[in-house]
Amino acid sequence: MAKRIVIERIFDAPREQVFEAWTNPKKIKKWWAPKGYDGPIIKIDLRKGGQYHYLMTGPNNFKAWSGGTFKEIKKNEKLVVTDRFEDEKGNVIEPSTFGFNDFPKESEVVIKFDKIKDNKTKLSITYSPKNEKEYNAMLKTGMLEGWNSSIDKLEDVVYEDRLIVLNRVINASQDKVFKAFGDKKNIVKWWGPNGFTTTTKKMNFKVGGTWEYIMHGPDGTDYPNRMKYLEINPNKIKYLHDSGKNNDPEGFISTVEFEKQENKTNVILKSVFPTAKQKELVIKKYGAIEGGKQTLGRLAKYVE
């Protein structure tokens, strides 16, 4: 029996929200396709036996249609669909048209939305190739990387009412910018908005490690902070940001993404708050957006 291909992600949101983002055409348009690609045409007939038909576009005039049939629908719980390459009119075309030899002409895909504790959702996408050739062919297309990139965009849609996104293109290499975040001695030289200073209590820049620090405001107010690193790689740093208290109800998840742009780096800072109300609070009371922009400005000045 051939191996299965499974893509999984935990969402800090009820499964109703994740299912809605997966099945509402207006929302699908915002996330369908990996980063750098778009889904400008999304047609979906959400019923058993209904069809879906999507267009993906990308660099160098790339264009590919895909579609399939809904075989099973359990609202907010499960979808079973077929998946295939199509032409603009919905006719099935061979995967070899795109150079995907041994790729299945049609696949069955099971998408599950499992409710887990704390009102979170486990999304799982499962392909079941018929044999080893199909399994290897599907992996060679970059399916895992493509799906994970698309799901990153799906997260932004699910969290959009709780999300703050800031970015800045910095005139420095991706490696240099990334290292600025893990430099225990020098991160205090640029971290925080204008006029703030930072004192590090301890820092262990690794997955599972923490950075505990105090930010000193221009008026002399001290703000205790802690980051718990959840993911670290050259393209992304993800952490839980709180005040240092365990189970802090105001703690939020932040992600710093690093996108190489020739000799420059696009730094994208995303913060997901527990509620939309808390997001508005940190914007109005603490100036989170302006403070974030100033922090990225200080980072740019430091590395440039």
Rosetta blueprint (number, residue, H / E / L):
1 M L
2 A L
3 K L
4 R L
5 I E
6 V E
7 I E
8 E E
9 R E
10 I E
11 F E
12 D L
13 A L
14 P L
15 R H
16 E H
17 Q H
18 V H
19 F H
20 E H
21 A H
22 W H
23 T H
24 N L
25 P H
26 K H
27 K H
28 I H
29 K H
30 K H
31 W H
32 W L
33 A L
34 P L
35 K L
36 G L
37 Y L
38 D E
39 G E
40 P E
41 I E
42 I E
43 K E
44 I E
45 D L
46 L L
47 R L
48 K L
49 G L
50 G L
51 Q E
52 Y E
53 H E
54 Y E
55 L E
56 M E
57 T E
58 G E
59 P L
60 N L
61 N L
62 F E
63 K E
64 A E
65 W E
66 S E
67 G E
68 G E
69 T E
70 F E
71 K E
72 E E
73 I E
74 K E
75 K L
76 N L
77 E L
78 K E
79 L E
80 V E
81 V E
82 T E
83 D E
84 R E
85 F E
86 E E
87 D L
88 E L
89 K L
90 G L
91 N L
92 V E
93 I L
94 E L
95 P H
96 S H
97 T H
98 F H
99 G L
100 F L
101 N L
102 D L
103 F L
104 P L
105 K L
106 E L
107 S E
108 E E
109 V E
110 V E
111 I E
112 K E
113 F E
114 D E
115 K E
116 I E
117 K H
118 D H
119 N H
120 K E
121 T E
122 K E
123 L E
124 S E
125 I E
126 T E
127 Y E
128 S L
129 P L
130 K L
131 N L
132 E H
133 K H
134 E H
135 Y H
136 N H
137 A H
138 M H
139 L H
140 K H
141 T L
142 G L
143 M H
144 L H
145 E H
146 G H
147 W H
148 N H
149 S H
150 S H
151 I H
152 D H
153 K H
154 L H
155 E H
156 D H
157 V H
158 V H
159 Y L
160 E H
161 D H
162 R H
163 L E
164 I E
165 V E
166 L E
167 N E
168 R E
169 V E
170 I E
171 N L
172 A L
173 S L
174 Q H
175 D H
176 K H
177 V H
178 F H
179 K H
180 A H
181 F H
182 G H
183 D L
184 K L
185 K L
186 N L
187 I H
188 V H
189 K H
190 W L
191 W L
192 G L
193 P L
194 N L
195 G L
196 F L
197 T E
198 T E
199 T E
200 T E
201 K E
202 K E
203 M E
204 N L
205 F L
206 K L
207 V L
208 G L
209 G L
210 T E
211 W E
212 E E
213 Y E
214 I E
215 M E
216 H E
217 G L
218 P L
219 D L
220 G L
221 T L
222 D E
223 Y E
224 P E
225 N E
226 R E
227 M E
228 K E
229 Y E
230 L E
231 E E
232 I E
233 N E
234 P L
235 N L
236 K E
237 I E
238 K E
239 Y E
240 L E
241 H E
242 D E
243 S L
244 G L
245 K L
246 N L
247 N L
248 D L
249 P L
250 E L
251 G L
252 F E
253 I E
254 S E
255 T E
256 V E
257 E E
258 F E
259 E E
260 K E
261 Q E
262 E L
263 N L
264 K E
265 T E
266 N E
267 V E
268 I E
269 L E
270 K E
271 S E
272 V E
273 F L
274 P L
275 T L
276 A H
277 K H
278 Q H
279 K H
280 E H
281 L H
282 V H
283 I H
284 K H
285 K H
286 Y H
287 G L
288 A H
289 I H
290 E H
291 G H
292 G H
293 K H
294 Q H
295 T H
296 L H
297 G H
298 R H
299 L H
300 A H
301 K H
302 Y H
303 V H
304 E L
